[in-house]
């Protein structure tokens, strides 16, 4: 997995991000895929789980690469045999990411830039943030919105709420690198990752 970017944060939090094609099949993966995942997302999903298993092996040792990974009713992944560890994974646009750390409140999200029409900006950004985004060139606007969205998604993953947590209501400023929302701390890995990538966590301080 030579194309993988491995990231260590204080507090024992480990992250990894990579292109999907660089990790598929690199370590043993689960062949059973959740039924609610569209077929076109299956390769990314398997690559994300592969990356997560590689991260577990790096975190706990080689034997940990094969420990069971289960899903809670809302879809949140967890380790039945390691309840003290939190895990999270993400995949979008050919990129995959994973996170492992002590504690269950961990969320990670990766998102390559995509078009951000006015209706989407109105839904996901505060008026001041929209004004800042409107002043940017189109490519910069797409990139900054992707960073904002990764924060919003990571936060609701950390709480386990998912979309029911209304991620689009979480206020994030363009260019903001870290912050807090309802007891969840978050950080955008702007200095480390070339693709928008953010992590969120509860009850600890890895920054």
VMD Tcl script that draws the C-alpha trace (Angstrom):
set ca {
  {0.00 0.00 0.00}
  {2.68 2.43 -1.08}
  {0.16 5.16 -2.02}
  {-1.40 5.22 1.44}
  {-0.90 8.30 3.62}
  {-0.59 7.17 7.23}
  {-1.35 9.80 9.88}
  {-0.72 9.65 13.62}
  {-2.30 12.18 15.96}
  {-1.70 12.62 19.67}
  {-3.92 10.55 21.92}
  {-3.40 7.35 19.93}
  {-5.58 8.27 16.97}
  {-4.41 6.71 13.69}
  {-5.74 7.64 10.25}
  {-5.11 6.50 6.70}
  {-6.23 7.82 3.31}
  {-5.52 6.50 -0.18}
  {-6.84 6.12 -3.71}
  {-9.23 3.18 -3.90}
  {-7.18 1.33 -6.51}
  {-4.05 1.34 -4.38}
  {-5.51 -0.68 -1.50}
  {-8.03 -3.14 -2.96}
  {-6.93 -6.65 -2.13}
  {-3.85 -5.52 -0.20}
  {-4.92 -7.33 2.98}
  {-7.73 -9.82 3.70}
  {-11.16 -8.22 3.33}
  {-14.71 -9.15 4.21}
  {-16.45 -10.61 1.18}
  {-19.90 -9.92 2.59}
  {-21.04 -6.41 1.72}
  {-24.02 -4.68 3.33}
  {-27.13 -5.14 1.23}
  {-27.94 -1.44 1.25}
  {-24.75 -0.49 -0.62}
  {-25.28 0.13 -4.36}
  {-23.28 -2.20 -6.58}
  {-21.22 0.66 -8.02}
  {-20.01 1.51 -4.51}
  {-18.91 -2.02 -3.64}
  {-15.27 -1.62 -4.84}
  {-14.82 1.55 -2.78}
  {-16.50 -0.05 0.23}
  {-14.22 -3.07 0.11}
  {-11.17 -0.86 -0.39}
  {-12.15 1.21 2.67}
  {-12.49 -1.92 4.77}
  {-9.16 -3.17 3.43}
  {-7.56 0.09 4.48}
  {-9.19 -0.15 7.90}
  {-7.83 -3.67 8.38}
  {-4.37 -2.48 7.41}
  {-4.72 0.29 9.96}
  {-5.81 -2.19 12.63}
  {-2.76 -4.35 11.87}
  {-0.52 -1.29 12.17}
  {-2.25 -0.27 15.42}
  {-2.53 -3.63 17.19}
  {-0.25 -6.01 15.31}
  {-0.62 -8.32 12.32}
  {-3.18 -10.61 13.98}
  {-5.63 -7.72 14.31}
  {-6.05 -7.53 10.52}
  {-8.58 -10.38 10.69}
  {-10.63 -9.48 13.78}
  {-14.39 -9.23 13.14}
  {-15.88 -5.91 12.04}
  {-19.62 -5.52 12.68}
  {-22.18 -2.82 12.02}
  {-24.65 -1.26 14.41}
  {-28.29 -0.88 13.26}
  {-27.57 2.62 11.96}
  {-24.61 1.37 9.94}
  {-21.81 2.49 12.25}
  {-18.88 0.02 12.20}
  {-17.50 -1.38 15.44}
  {-15.22 -4.12 16.75}
  {-17.14 -6.67 18.88}
  {-13.86 -8.13 20.20}
  {-12.28 -4.73 20.93}
  {-15.05 -2.59 22.46}
  {-12.51 -0.06 23.80}
  {-11.50 0.88 20.26}
  {-13.46 3.14 17.96}
  {-13.28 2.81 14.19}
  {-14.60 4.76 11.24}
  {-14.30 4.55 7.49}
  {-15.21 6.64 4.47}
  {-15.15 6.38 0.69}
  {-16.06 8.80 -2.09}
  {-14.95 9.62 -5.59}
  {-12.27 6.96 -5.76}
  {-10.75 7.87 -2.37}
  {-10.94 5.83 0.84}
  {-10.11 6.66 4.45}
  {-10.14 4.95 7.84}
  {-9.58 5.84 11.49}
  {-8.81 3.84 14.66}
  {-8.46 5.06 18.22}
  {-9.38 4.48 21.84}
  {-13.02 5.35 22.46}
  {-16.14 4.83 20.39}
  {-16.72 8.43 19.34}
  {-14.64 8.62 16.16}
  {-15.66 9.77 12.72}
  {-13.69 10.26 9.51}
  {-14.74 11.56 6.11}
  {-13.01 12.01 2.77}
  {-14.52 13.89 -0.18}
  {-12.87 14.93 -3.45}
  {-14.19 18.27 -4.77}
  {-17.55 18.11 -6.57}
  {-19.87 20.78 -8.01}
  {-21.50 22.88 -5.28}
  {-24.58 24.58 -6.75}
  {-26.22 27.51 -4.88}
  {-29.01 25.31 -3.50}
  {-26.48 22.98 -1.89}
  {-24.51 25.87 -0.43}
  {-27.69 27.35 1.04}
  {-28.49 24.03 2.68}
  {-25.04 23.31 4.09}
  {-23.43 26.68 4.81}
  {-24.18 29.67 7.01}
  {-24.75 33.03 5.27}
  {-21.22 34.27 6.16}
  {-19.69 31.04 4.83}
  {-21.71 31.31 1.62}
  {-20.49 34.87 1.12}
  {-16.89 33.74 1.50}
  {-17.40 30.86 -0.91}
  {-19.11 33.12 -3.46}
  {-15.96 35.24 -3.62}
  {-13.85 32.26 -4.72}
  {-13.17 30.96 -8.21}
  {-15.20 27.86 -9.12}
  {-12.41 25.33 -8.51}
  {-11.53 26.91 -5.16}
  {-15.21 26.99 -4.18}
  {-15.58 23.28 -4.89}
  {-12.47 22.48 -2.89}
  {-13.49 24.58 0.13}
  {-17.00 23.16 0.13}
  {-15.55 19.63 0.11}
  {-13.50 20.49 3.21}
  {-16.64 21.85 4.91}
  {-18.63 18.75 4.04}
  {-15.98 16.38 5.40}
  {-16.17 18.15 8.76}
  {-19.95 17.93 8.85}
  {-19.96 14.24 7.95}
  {-17.15 13.35 10.36}
  {-19.00 15.01 13.24}
  {-22.23 13.06 12.82}
  {-20.24 9.85 12.35}
  {-18.48 10.51 15.66}
  {-21.83 10.76 17.44}
  {-23.24 7.75 15.59}
  {-26.18 9.81 14.35}
  {-25.35 9.75 10.66}
  {-27.70 11.75 8.45}
  {-30.26 11.90 11.25}
  {-27.78 14.24 12.95}
  {-28.43 16.79 10.17}
  {-24.78 17.31 9.21}
  {-25.67 20.19 6.89}
  {-26.60 22.29 9.94}
  {-23.10 22.14 11.47}
  {-21.44 25.56 11.04}
  {-17.99 25.45 9.45}
  {-16.11 28.41 7.95}
  {-14.13 28.17 4.72}
  {-10.50 27.58 5.62}
  {-11.28 26.56 9.21}
  {-8.91 23.85 10.42}
  {-10.46 22.78 13.73}
  {-13.45 23.41 15.93}
  {-16.11 21.96 18.20}
  {-19.77 21.08 17.75}
  {-22.01 19.82 20.57}
  {-19.11 18.28 22.47}
  {-17.52 16.83 19.34}
  {-14.08 18.14 18.44}
  {-13.00 18.07 14.83}
  {-9.93 18.69 12.75}
  {-9.35 19.07 9.00}
  {-6.09 17.49 7.86}
  {-5.21 20.29 5.45}
  {-1.48 20.11 6.10}
  {-1.35 16.33 5.63}
  {-3.87 15.21 3.02}
  {-4.05 16.37 -0.59}
  {-7.73 15.40 -0.74}
  {-10.25 16.94 1.71}
  {-10.14 14.78 4.85}
  {-11.50 15.52 8.33}
  {-11.71 13.61 11.60}
  {-13.98 14.13 14.59}
  {-13.89 12.61 18.06}
  {-15.57 12.78 21.46}
  {-14.12 12.75 24.94}
  {-10.46 13.12 24.04}
  {-7.90 15.52 22.62}
  {-5.61 14.10 19.91}
  {-4.73 17.53 18.46}
}
mol new
graphics top color blue
foreach p $ca { graphics top sphere $p radius 0.5 }
foreach p [lrange $ca 0 end-1] q [lrange $ca 1 end] { graphics top cylinder $p $q radius 0.2 }
display resetview
